[in-house]
Amino acid sequence: MKKMKATACSSRRSSSTLQPLFVGGSSLIKNLLPSRSLLAAVLLAAVLSVCLLSAGALSACSPNELTGAGPSLSSGVSGSEQQSGTGSEPDTEALAPLPPPSEGATVDATINQETIDQWLGRADVAYRDMRMLYDPADFASVGGKPALTQSLPGFRIVSYPYLGTLPQSDIAGMYAGDTLFTVAWEGETLLSATANYEESLAVLEDLFPKDRAIFLMCGGGKYAEFTKLLLIELGWDASLLYNIGANWGYEGSRAVVFTAPSASDPNSPILMTWRMDVAVLDFALMHPLEGP
C-alpha cells in the first residue's frame, strides 16, 4: 500500500508533533488490510483525519481566543474595533422595533442607561457620545468626571460643546470657544441656532444621519439634551432622537474603558485617547461665514 501524505496546514504547531499519530494510524491500517477489514480501515482513517484537522485549528488560535483575555494597554486593539463590535451587527430585519422616544429632550423613559445594554449593536441606530475628551468644566464639583474614562460599544464621540453655544450654567469653567452654531438660549430653552461656518450644517448631516434613530448620551445627560434640541431646531425628526442619559451612572456590563494604570504615577491613570472613535472638528480649516 502506498504511504499516505498529510496535507500541509498553516499552523504554528510543528508537523513533527503530529507525525507519530499519523504514522501509528498508517500502521494500524496496514495491519487491518490483510484481514480484509476494509470498513474498519476506512473508519479509522476518517477518525485520524478529524484529529489532524482539530489539532491544526487549535494551534492556529491566538492566545486571546484561547483564554478569553480582553485588551490591555499594549494589545493593539483600536478604539473603533472595541466600540463597534465589528462583525456582530445584527440583521435589521431580525430586530425588534424601537419604542418611540419620550416627549421633550430629557432622558428617555424606555431606552436609557439602565436598559441600554439590550439596545446596543443595532444597524438601524447611530450611537453618539456627546462628551469632550477632557472637559474644562468643573464637573467634579457636582460629582461628575471631566475626563472621558469610558463609553459604550458603537458610540462615536461627537462633543456637543463644539456644535453649539452652551446655555448659562452655575458650573464654573464651561467651554466657551468656537462652535459650529451660535445658539441663543432662554434658560435651557433653545430659541435659535445660526451657522458660523460654511461647513456647519454639512458636518451635522454627516455625523447625525437623518434616516435612522440616533441614541445620544453624555456624562450627566445635559449635552445629550442640548444636542437633541439643536437637531430638532435644524430640521431633524424628533421621533428618531433619543436622549439615553448620563453615562456617569452606568452600571451595566458593556462599558468600554479608556483608562489604564500608570507605572510612573499611580494617582494619574493613562487616558487612552487613541482608542476612542472621535469626530475631530478643526475650526481653523473651516470657512467662517460673515456676520449680519
Secondary structure, 3 states (H helix, E strand, C coil): CCCCCCCCCCCCCCHHHCHHHHHHHHHHHHHHHHHCCHHHHHHHHHHHHHHHHHHHHHHCCCHHHHHCCCCCCCCCCCHHHHHHCCCCCCCHHHCCCCCCCCCCCCCCCCCCCCCHHHHCCCCCEEEEECCCCECCCCHHHHCCCCECCEECCCCEECCHHHCECCCCCCCCCCCCCCCCEEEEEECCEEEEEEECECCHHHHHHHHCCCCCEEEEEECCCHHHHHHHHHHHHCCCCHHHEEEEEEHHHCCCCCCEECEECCCCCCCCCEECHHHCCECCCCHHHCCECCCC
